[in-house]
Amino acid sequence: RSFFSIPKTKGPSPQAYTLKKKLNHPQALMYEIVADVSKYNEFVPYCTESFINEKNARNQPTEAGLRVGWKQFDERFVCKLTCQENTQVIAESLSHSLFSKLYTEWNIRDLPNRHNACEAEITLEYEFKNPLYNSVSSLFASKVADLMVKAFEQRAVDLK
């Protein structure tokens, strides 16, 4: 008998988490915080480096990256960004050694009935290359998503 049991599947499938939250911050401010990847290392937990490599003609980032560290893990990756001003930021990882897939989508909607408020929805899809990491991560991934949204919300408070 083995100590750890890893579920057998027909093939790996990405884990996905979606979190939606109403925030007492303007839509434009939340979009600015999400789109400015170069500042993530200032407020995102476990982010030790953040940078933007390329921007388009509208000065929106199109390629950016992060270095994330936690205990023995230290991962640096670059993402393709697709930004729709004030409403959406999609990040799809281009390079990584830890993940088979890493995809993040932020949708930010104005709340017309509330002054200076918006609704932010984050979808995180990922799949580790190591099946054990996938099994273990399922135990805490929703907490990580919540922690991330709280970090962005606190950043908005700090910038006001």
C-alpha positions as CSV (number, residue, x, y, z in Angstrom):
1,R,0.0,0.0,0.0
2,S,1.2,3.4,-0.8
3,F,1.1,6.4,1.6
4,F,-0.3,8.7,-1.1
5,S,-3.0,7.8,-3.5
6,I,-3.1,9.7,-6.8
7,P,-6.4,9.4,-8.6
8,K,-6.1,7.7,-12.0
9,T,-7.8,9.5,-14.9
10,K,-7.9,9.2,-18.6
11,G,-5.6,12.2,-18.8
12,P,-4.9,15.3,-16.9
13,S,-7.6,18.0,-16.9
14,P,-7.1,21.6,-15.7
15,Q,-8.6,22.7,-12.4
16,A,-10.8,25.8,-12.6
17,Y,-12.0,28.2,-10.0
18,T,-14.2,31.3,-10.5
19,L,-14.7,33.9,-7.8
20,K,-17.1,36.8,-8.2
21,K,-17.1,39.8,-5.8
22,K,-18.8,43.2,-5.6
23,L,-16.2,45.9,-4.7
24,N,-16.6,49.4,-3.5
25,H,-14.1,50.7,-6.0
26,P,-14.6,52.2,-9.5
27,Q,-14.4,49.9,-12.5
28,A,-11.6,51.9,-14.1
29,L,-9.4,51.7,-10.9
30,M,-9.8,48.0,-10.6
31,Y,-9.0,47.5,-14.3
32,E,-5.9,49.7,-13.9
33,I,-4.7,47.6,-11.0
34,V,-5.3,44.3,-12.8
35,A,-3.7,45.4,-16.1
36,D,-0.6,46.9,-14.5
37,V,1.2,43.6,-14.0
38,S,4.5,45.4,-13.4
39,K,3.2,46.4,-9.9
40,Y,2.1,43.0,-8.8
41,N,5.3,42.4,-6.8
42,E,4.2,45.3,-4.6
43,F,1.0,43.7,-3.3
44,V,0.3,40.1,-4.6
45,P,1.3,37.4,-2.1
46,Y,4.2,35.2,-3.1
47,C,5.0,37.4,-6.2
48,T,8.7,38.4,-6.0
49,E,9.1,39.9,-9.4
50,S,6.7,41.4,-12.0
51,F,7.3,43.0,-15.4
52,I,5.7,44.1,-18.7
53,N,7.7,43.2,-21.8
54,E,5.4,44.6,-24.5
55,K,2.6,47.0,-25.0
56,N,0.3,47.7,-28.0
57,A,-0.4,51.0,-29.7
58,R,-3.0,51.9,-27.1
59,N,-0.4,51.4,-24.4
60,Q,-2.1,48.2,-23.1
61,P,0.2,45.4,-22.0
62,T,0.4,42.5,-24.4
63,E,3.1,40.4,-22.8
64,A,4.0,40.4,-19.1
65,G,5.5,38.0,-16.5
66,L,5.8,37.1,-12.9
67,R,8.2,35.3,-10.6
68,V,6.4,33.5,-7.8
69,G,8.1,32.0,-4.8
70,W,6.8,29.9,-1.9
71,K,9.0,27.6,0.2
72,Q,11.1,25.5,-2.2
73,F,9.1,26.7,-5.3
74,D,10.5,29.5,-7.4
75,E,8.8,29.8,-10.8
76,R,9.2,32.6,-13.4
77,F,6.8,32.7,-16.3
78,V,5.7,35.0,-19.2
79,C,2.1,35.5,-20.3
80,K,0.4,36.7,-23.4
81,L,-2.1,39.4,-22.2
82,T,-5.3,40.4,-23.9
83,C,-6.8,43.6,-22.5
84,Q,-10.1,45.2,-23.2
85,E,-9.9,48.6,-21.5
86,N,-11.8,48.9,-18.2
87,T,-13.5,45.5,-18.7
88,Q,-11.3,42.5,-19.2
89,V,-7.7,41.1,-18.8
90,I,-6.8,37.6,-19.9
91,A,-3.4,36.1,-19.2
92,E,-2.3,32.9,-20.9
93,S,1.1,31.6,-19.9
94,L,3.6,31.2,-22.7
95,S,6.5,29.7,-20.7
96,H,6.6,27.7,-17.5
97,S,8.2,24.6,-16.2
98,L,5.8,23.9,-13.3
99,F,2.4,24.0,-15.2
100,S,1.0,22.4,-18.3
101,K,-1.6,25.1,-18.4
102,L,-2.0,28.5,-16.6
103,Y,-4.9,30.8,-17.6
104,T,-6.4,33.8,-15.7
105,E,-9.3,35.9,-16.8
106,W,-10.6,39.0,-15.0
107,N,-13.9,40.5,-16.0
108,I,-14.7,43.8,-14.4
109,R,-18.2,45.2,-14.7
110,D,-19.6,48.6,-13.5
111,L,-22.5,48.4,-11.0
112,P,-24.8,51.1,-12.4
113,N,-27.0,51.2,-9.2
114,R,-24.0,51.8,-6.9
115,H,-21.7,54.8,-7.1
116,N,-18.0,54.0,-7.6
117,A,-18.6,50.3,-7.3
118,C,-17.9,47.3,-9.6
119,E,-18.1,43.6,-9.8
120,A,-14.9,41.7,-10.4
121,E,-14.9,38.1,-11.5
122,I,-11.7,36.1,-11.7
123,T,-11.4,32.7,-13.4
124,L,-8.3,30.7,-12.8
125,E,-7.5,27.5,-14.7
126,Y,-4.3,25.6,-14.2
127,E,-2.8,22.2,-14.4
128,F,0.5,21.2,-12.9
129,K,2.8,18.9,-14.8
130,N,3.2,16.8,-11.7
131,P,0.0,14.8,-10.8
132,L,0.8,15.0,-7.1
133,Y,0.8,18.8,-7.2
134,N,-2.6,18.7,-8.9
135,S,-4.0,16.5,-6.1
136,V,-2.5,18.6,-3.3
137,S,-3.5,22.0,-4.9
138,S,-7.1,21.0,-5.1
139,L,-7.2,21.3,-1.3
140,F,-6.2,25.0,-1.2
141,A,-6.8,26.5,-4.6
142,S,-10.1,28.2,-3.7
143,K,-8.3,29.8,-0.8
144,V,-5.6,31.1,-3.0
145,A,-8.1,32.6,-5.4
146,D,-9.8,34.4,-2.5
147,L,-6.4,35.6,-1.2
148,M,-5.6,37.0,-4.7
149,V,-8.9,38.9,-4.9
150,K,-8.4,40.3,-1.4
151,A,-4.9,41.5,-2.4
152,F,-6.3,43.4,-5.4
153,E,-9.1,44.9,-3.3
154,Q,-6.6,46.0,-0.7
155,R,-4.5,47.6,-3.4
156,A,-7.5,49.7,-4.5
157,V,-7.9,50.8,-0.9
158,D,-4.2,51.8,-0.7
159,L,-4.4,53.8,-3.9
160,K,-7.5,55.8,-3.0
